[in-house]
Amino acid sequence: MAGALVAAPAIGDGSPMEEDRIDNPAQHARDWPLRPWVLAGLLGLSGLLIHFITEGHDDSAPRMAAAAFLFFGPIAAAFSLEREKWKEVAVFGLLAGLVMAGLAWRAVNAGDYSSNEHYGFGAGVIASLLALPLFQAGFHHTRFATPYRDTHFFVWTDAVSAAGALAFTGLTFLLLWLLGDLFRLIRIDLLYELLKKGWFGWSVAGIAFGAALGTLRNSLKVLGALQSVVLLVLSLLAVPLAVALAIFLIAVAFSGLDVLWEATRSATPVLLACAAGCFILTNAIVREDDTDMTRNVVMRVTAFVLAIGILPLTLLAVISMGTRVAQYGLSPERLWGLTAIAVACAYGVAIWVAAIRGKVRGWRPYLRRANLHLAVGVSLYALLLALPIFDFAGISAANQLSRLERGKVSAEDFDYDALKWEFGDAGKRALAKLAKSKNPEVAKLAQEAQARKERRWSWMESPVKRDRRFANLRGLDAEPQVKSAFEQFLKQDSWRCNTSCTVLDLGAYSHGDRHFALLEGSDVQHLRLQADGSLLPEGAVQKPPVPTLNDVAAEAHGRVPQVEVRPFSGRRIYVDGKPVGDPFE
C-alpha cells in the first residue's frame, strides 16, 4: 500500500484529473423524475419479499441467504441507480447481493463447525460499504486514475442521504401511527390493524426509504452543499480531540504504558476507536482538495496533529493486544482484533509517508491519494477475511494447546470451556485430544468440560481453585456442619478468601442461629448459620422491622409520646486493639 502511495499522482496540485468536478450536473448529478418512484417500488417489493421469506419460518441457511440477497442487492442498486447505466448498476447490485447471501449462508450453516461467523459477515458488510462509493465514482472504468474528489463526494453524500432517508422512514411510521389513532376515534381501525401486520411494516419501510432516497439522489448538488455543512460542523470536534490526544500521548510518554493496562481491561478497543475518530475528523477538515479546505491555520494544524496521532494510538493498541495475547494466548476474537489493528496501522503508516513526501506542509494531496488506494485495499482485504479461507478457530486452538504443553498456563487455569464453546469444531477436536492426555489432571478437567451442558465462564472457578481458597480459612471450627457450610458458601461466592481469611464464632443469637464473622483484610462479613446448614449474609437474613417514630405515635392514640435518650452497648470486632467493621447486637 505504501508503494502504491508513492507511485500515485497527487490530487490538489492542478493535475488533469481535477478537470471533471463532481459538481458538474451534466457529468454526475442528472435529475431523473422517476427515480423516487423506481426506488420506492424496488425497496418496497424487497421488504415485502423479505417478510414472506423470514416471517414464521425457521432461520435456515437458504432463507437467511435469500433475505440477505433481497436486502443488500436492492440497497446497493438503489444508492447507485442511474438511468443511463442501469445495466451496470444491476450487475453491481446482483454481485453485492450474491456475496452477502453467500456470507449469510455460511454464517447460519456453520453451526458448531466454525466460530465467530458474525465477524466474517461484518467484514463483508464493510467490503460492500467501501465498494459502493468506488463504484459510484466509476472506479471500475478508471481504476486508480479515479479523481479523489468523486470518491470523497460519494462517501459523504451516501452517508447524508442514508441518514435523511432513515429519518424520513421514522417520520413516516410516526405519522401512520398518529393517523391510525386518529381514525380509531371514529371507529375506523383498518390503518391501526395494518400497522400490526409484518408485511405492511416491511413494505412501508421499503417504500418510504426508497422514495426519500430517490428524492435526495435527485438533488446531488444540494446534497453536496449539505455535505459541506455537515463536515464543517463535524470539524468543530477536531480541536478538542487534538488537544486531548496531545495531552494523552505526553502523559503516556512520562507515566509509562503500565498505567493503561491498570486503568482498563479494554485498552485496545478504546485506542482503535480514538484512532478512527482522528481519521474521520482529519478527512472532515482536509476535504476534497485544498481549494475546499478551510484557510484557518488552527484547523489545518489540528488536522495534521490528528493525522499524525493515528499511528501512535495504533502502536499502543498493538502493544495492548500483544500483552493480552502473551497472557492468555490467541482466540478467534483476538485474531479479528488483530485484523482491525492491521488496517489502522496501514492508515497510520500511509499518513506518515504522506507527511514525509509532502515535507509536512504539502502532506494533504498525498493523504487524499492514499485514502483512495487504502479504500480499495481494505475493501479487498475485508472481502478476503469474509471468505472461508482463514480458520481463526483452528489457529487459536493450536496456539492454546501449545501454551498448555509448554507450561505457559497451568492445567487448572486452562480454559477448557472456551475450546468447547468458542473455537468451533477445531476447539472440540483439541478438547477431545486433551481428554486423552497422559496428564491425569488435564484429562480429568477436559472430560468434565466435555460433559458440561452449559458454558462455564471465567468467573466460574475450578474445584482446585475453590479448595485452595478453602485452605485459606483460619480459625474454622472442626465441627463438620460448620465446615460444610463454609465450603458451600465459598462455592457460591468466588470472590472470597483469595487471600488469608479468619473465621470468628460469635456465638448464638437469642433465637438460636449461630453467628460468624468472616474477616479478609479490612473487610468484615457477618454470617448466620441457618437450621438447614447454610450460611446467609447478615443482609439476607429477615429481621423484624424497626419501629419508626410514626409507628410509635400511631400506637399512642392521640397522646404525646415520651421521647428519651438511653445508653446503648453492643459488641464489635477488634484486630490488634483496633475496631474493625460496624458494631453488632
N, C-alpha and C positions, 0 to 999 in steps of 0.2 A: 504493500500500500504506500509505503514511503517512496518507493521507486516511481510509482505512478504519479505521486505528488510532485516529484522533481521534474518529471518529463512533461507535465501538463502546462499549457499556456495559462497565463494569468488573466483573470477576469477583472474588469475595472480599470485596465490600463489602456483603453482605447482600441482593443482588439476587434477584428471584424465581427466576432460573434455577438457583439453588443448591438449590431445594427437592427436586428429583428427583436424589438422590445415586446414584452408580453402585453403592454397596454395598447397595442395596435389592434383595434377591433376587427379589422379585416383579416388579421392573422390568427387570432386566438379566441376572440370573445363574440362570436356571431350569435345574434339573438335567434332563437327558434321558438315561435309561439306555441308549438305543440309539445315542447319539452316537458312542461309540468304535467300535461295530460298523459304523455307516454310513461313518464316515471311513476306517476300515481298508479296507473294501470299495472305496470310491471311489478312494483313493490307490493301493491295490494294483492295481486294474484299470488305472488311469492309468499306473503304472510298467510293467506288462506290455505295454500298447499302445505305449508309448514305445520299449521294447526291440524289438518286432517291426517298428516303422516305421524305426528307425535302424540296427539291427544288420545288418551285412553288405551294406549298401546305400551308394550314393554320397550325398554331402552335398548333395543337390539342394535347391533352394529350397522346393518343395512339402513334402518330407519334414521339413526343419527347421522350417517353419512349423507343420506338424501336431504335431511334437514340442513346440514352444513352446506351442501351444494346449492340449495334453494336460498340460503341466506347470503353467503359470501359472493356467489356468482352474480346475482342481480345487483347487489350493493356495489361491487366493483364496476359493473357496467353503468350503473346509474350515475356515478361520480364522473365518468369519463365519456358519456354518450355525446356524440356529435352527429349531425345529420349526414355530413359528407363522408364520415369514416365509420359508419355503423358496423361494417363487416369486421374491421379491426377490433372495435370495441366488443363485439360479440365473441370473437376468438379470445380476447383477454379475459372477459367475464367467464367464459367456459373453462379456461385454464385455471383461473383463480378458484372457481367452484370445485373443479376436479381435485386440485391439490388439497384444499381444505376438507373435501369429502373423504379423500384417502387418509388424511391425518385423523379425522374423526373416527373412521372405521377402525384404524389401528388403535386409537386410544380406548375405544369401547371394547374392541375384540381382544385386547391384550390380556385382560383379566389378571391372573396371577403370573402370567408369563414374564411380564416386564414390570417396571415401576416408574412412577413419576411421569406418566404419559401426558399429563396435563401440561408439563413443561414443553414437550415436543409440539403439542397443539398450539401453545402460546408462541413458540418460535415461528410456527407457520403464520400466525396472525401478524407478527412483526414483519416477516418477509413480505406479506401481502401489502401491509401499510406502506412499506418503503417502496415497493414496486409500483404502487398506484401513481404517485406524482411523477415518477420516472417515465411511465407510460404516457401520462397526460402531456408531458413535456416533449414527447417524441424521441425518447432515448433509443427505442428500437430501430429508429431510422438513422439518427445522427451519432449514436454511440457516445463516446467521451467528448465529442465536439458540441454536445448539448449545452446551450447557454445556462449558466448557473441561475441567472435571473428567472428563467422559466420554472426550473425545479423549485426554487425558493418560493416563487409566487404560488405554485400549486400546493405546496406543503401547507402554507398558512391559510390559503383560501379554502382548501379542503377542511381544515380544522374549524375555521369560522363558519362555513356553510353547514358542516355536520352539527355544530353546536346550535346554530339557528334552526335547523330542521328538527332537532330533538326538542328544542324549546317550543316550537310550533306544535309538535305532536302532543306534548304535555298539555298545552293550552287547549288543543282540540278535545282531548278527553275531559278536561275540566269543564269546557262548555257543554259537552254532551251530557255529562252528569248533572249539570245545572238545569239543562233543558229537560232531562228525564224527570227530575224532581218537580220542575215547573208543570209539565203535563200530568204528573200524578195528582196535582191539586185538582184537576178536572177529570180525574179517573181515567186517564189515558196512560196505560202502563207499558205500551209497546216499546218505546225507546229505553225505558228503565230495565225491562226484561232483556232486551237485546244486548245491553251493556254487560249483562251477566254471562253471555254466551262467549265462549272462547273464540269461535270462528269470526265473530263480529269484531272483537277486540283486535285480533291479529290483522284482519282486513283493514280496519280503520287506521291502525298504526302504520301499515304499509302505505296506504293511500295518502295519509297526512304527511308522512315523512317524504314520500316521493314528490308530492305537489310542492311542498316547501322547498325541497332541494332543487327541483326543476326551476322554480321561480328565482331562487338565488343564483343558480348557474347561468341564468339568462342575463344576469346583471354583474358580470365578472368585473367590469370597470368600477362599479360602485363597491363591489366586494373587495377589490384591490385597495380602494381608499379606506374602507373599513379595516382592512388588514393593517394598514399603516397606523391607524389609530390604536388598534389592539397592541401592536408592537411598541408603540410609544408609551402606552400605559404600562405594559409589561416591563419595559426597560426601567421604570421607576424603582423596581425591586432590586435592580442590579447594584446600585451604590451601597445599600446596607449589607447585601450579601458579600460584596467585595471587601468591605471593611471587616466584617465578621470573619471572612476567610483569612485575611491577613493576620488578624489577631490570633486566630486558631493555629495557623501554621507557626507563628512566632512562639506561641505558648508551648506547642508540642516540641519545638526545637530546644527550648530551655528546660522543660519538665521531663522530657523523655517519653517514649512510647508506652511505658507501663501504665501511665495514667489513663490511657484509652481503654485498656483491657480491664482495669479495675472499675471503671465507671459504668461500663455496659457490656453485656454479652452479645450485643448486636452491632458491633462497630462496623462490620463490613457493609451491611445494607445502608446504614446511615451515611457512610463515606461515599458510596456509589450514588445515593440519592442526591447528595450535595454536588457531586461531580456532574450529574445530569442537569441539575439546576443551573450550574455555571455554564454548561454548554448551551442550554436553551436561552438564557439571558444574554450570553455573548452574541448569539446569532440574532437576537431581537434588536441589538444595538448595531451590529455590523451591516444588516440588511442585504439587499441585492447587489449593490455596488456603492462606491464612495460618494457618488452624487446623491444617493438617497439617504446616506448616513448623516446623523446629526453632526453639526460643527462644534458642539460643546466639548471642550477639551477634557473636562471631568468625566463625561460619559465615555469618551474614547479611551482614556486611561483605565476607566473601570472595566471596559470590555477586555482590554489587554490583561489586566490583573486576573479577571475571572478565567480567561482562556488559559493563561499560564498556570493557574492554580489547579486545573483539572488533573494534570499528571501527578503532582504531589499527593493529591487526595487518592488517586488510583493506586499509587505505590503504597500508601498507608493501608488501603484495602487489601493489596497483595500480601502485605506483612500480616494483617489481621487474619486473612484466610489461611495463610501458611501456618500461623500459630495454631489455629483450630485443627488443621489437618495433622500437624505434628502431635497434637494432644489426643485427638480422637480418630484419626485416620480419615479415609475417603468415604463419602456416601454419595448417592445419586444427586441429592440436593446440593452438596458442596461442589460437585463437578459442574452442575448447571451454574452455580455461582461463579466458578472459575471461567466459564464461557462468557458470562457478562463482564467479568473483570478484563478479559482479553479484549473485548470491544472497547471498553473505556480506555485501556492502555493504548490501543490503536489511535483513538481520537487524541489522547494526550500527547503521544509522540508526534502525530501529524501537526499539531498546533505548535509544538516546539520547533519542528522542522520549518514550518511556515515563518515563525519568528526569526529563525536564523537566516533563512533565504531572503526574507524581506528586510533584514538588518533592523528589526524591531519596528521602525517607522512604516515600512511597507509590507507588513505581515498580512494585512487583510485580504488582498487578492489571492494569496496562496491558501489562506484558510478557506475561502469560498470554493476554490477548486478542489481542495482536499475533502470538503463536505460532499461534493458530487461523487468523487471516487469512493469515499468511505460508504456512502449510501448504497452504491452498487455492491460493494464488497460485503457489507453487513447483511444486505438482503440475501445474497447468495449463501453467506455463512449461516444465517438463520435457517434458510431452507435446507441446507446440508445437515444441520443439527436436528431438524424436524424429521428427516428421513430415518428409517431404521438401519442406520449404518453403525453408529457407535453404541455399544452396550455398556452404558454407565453403571448399570446394576452389576454386571459381571466384573467390571474393573474394580468397583468398590468392594465386592465380596472377596475378590482375590487379595486386595490390599488389607482388609480386616483379618483374614486368615493369616497373612504374612505377619501382621503385628502380633497376633496371638502366639504364633510359632516362635517368633524372635524374642518374646518376653516383653514387648513394649507395653502390653496390657496383661494383667493377671487373669487367671481363669474365672475368678469370682466377679471381677469388674467388667468382663467382656459382655457386650450387649447381644445376647443370643436372639432375643426377640426381634431386634432390628433385621437380622438375617431372614427371619421367617416372614415378617410383615411388611418390610420396606424395600427389600432387594430383589423382589420377583423370584422367578424360578432359579436364577443363579444363587440367590441367598438360601433358598430351600435346599439346593444341592450341597452348598457349603455347610449348612446346618446338619444335613444327613452325614456328611463326612466327619464332622466333629462328634456326632453321636456314636461313631465307631472308633473314636480316638483311643490310643493306648493310655492316655492320661485319664484315670478314673474320674477325677473331679470334672474335667472338661466334658467327658462322655455323659456323666450324670446330669450336669446342668443343661447340656444340649438336648438330651432326651426329655427333660422337664419342659423346655421351651417348645419342643415338637408336640408335646401332649396338651399344651395350653390352648384353650379355645378363644382367649382374648389377649390382646396385646398388653404386656406389662411394661408400663412406661418407666422412664429413668428414675422417677421418684419411688417406684415400687422396688424395694431393695431385695437382695437375695437373702436366703436364710443365714448364710455365712456372715453377712454384714450385721444382721439382726442379733445373732449370737454374740458378735463382737461388742455390740452396744450393751447387751445384757450383762456382759462381763465387766463393763464399766461401772456397774452399780456397786456402791459401798454401803454397808450398814443394813443390808437386806435381811429380813427375818428368815430364819431357816424353815419356818412353817411352810409346808407345801402349798397351801391355799394362797398365801401371800406371794410366793414365788411365781405360781401360775398366773396370778392376777397381773403382776408386773410384766411377765412375758407377753401376755395378751395386749397389755397397754402399749408396750414398745412396738408390737406388731402393727398397731393401728396408728401410732404417732412416730413416723420415721425421722422426725427432726430431733427427738430427744436422745440424750446420752451419747452423742458422738464423741464427747469428752467425758472425763470423770464426773459421776453423779453421786449424790449422797441421799439415802432414804432415811427419814426420821419417822418413827412410830409415835404419834401424838396422843395415843390412847383412844378411848371410845367417847362418842357423843352421848348426850342424855338419852337418845332414842336407840342407842346400841351400835350404830355404824362406827367402824374404826376409821380413824383419821390419820392420814400420812401426808408428809411434805416431801417433795422431790426437789432437791437443790442442784442446779447446774450453773456454776459461775455465780453471777449475781441474780440469777432468775430463780424464783420460788413458785412452785405449783402445788396447790393443796388438792388432795385426792381423798375420796371416800371409798372404802371397801363395802360394796353392797352385799346383800344377802345371797345373791346369785353368784358371788365370787368375782365380780367385775369391778374395776376401778373407774370412778367417774370424777372428772374435774369438778372443782367446787362450783363453778358457774353452771354446770349441767345438772346439779342436784336441785330438786324442787324444795324451796324453803317457804315457810309460812310468810305471808305478806306482812310487811312492817306497817303498822297503823300510821296514817298521816294526821296532820292537825285537823283537817276537815272531818276525818272519821271520828276523832275524839270529840269534836264539837257536836257532831250529829248525835253521839251517844249521850251528851249532856242534857238533851231535851230542853233546850232553851236557857239553862243556867250557864253562867260564866265558868268555864273550866279552869282548874288550878294549874298554873304553869310554874315549873321549878327546875333548877339545875342540880343534878346529882353526880357525884364522882363515879367514874367507870373504870373497872380494872379488867384486864384480859391477858392473853398470852401472845407472845410473838417469838420469832426465831432470832437467835444471836449467833454470829460467827466471829470468833476471836474477840468477843465482847462488844461487837458492833451489830446493831439491829439490821436484819435482812427481811424484806417483804413487809406486808401490812399486818397489823395485829389481827388475831382471830379469836373467836369465842368471847 
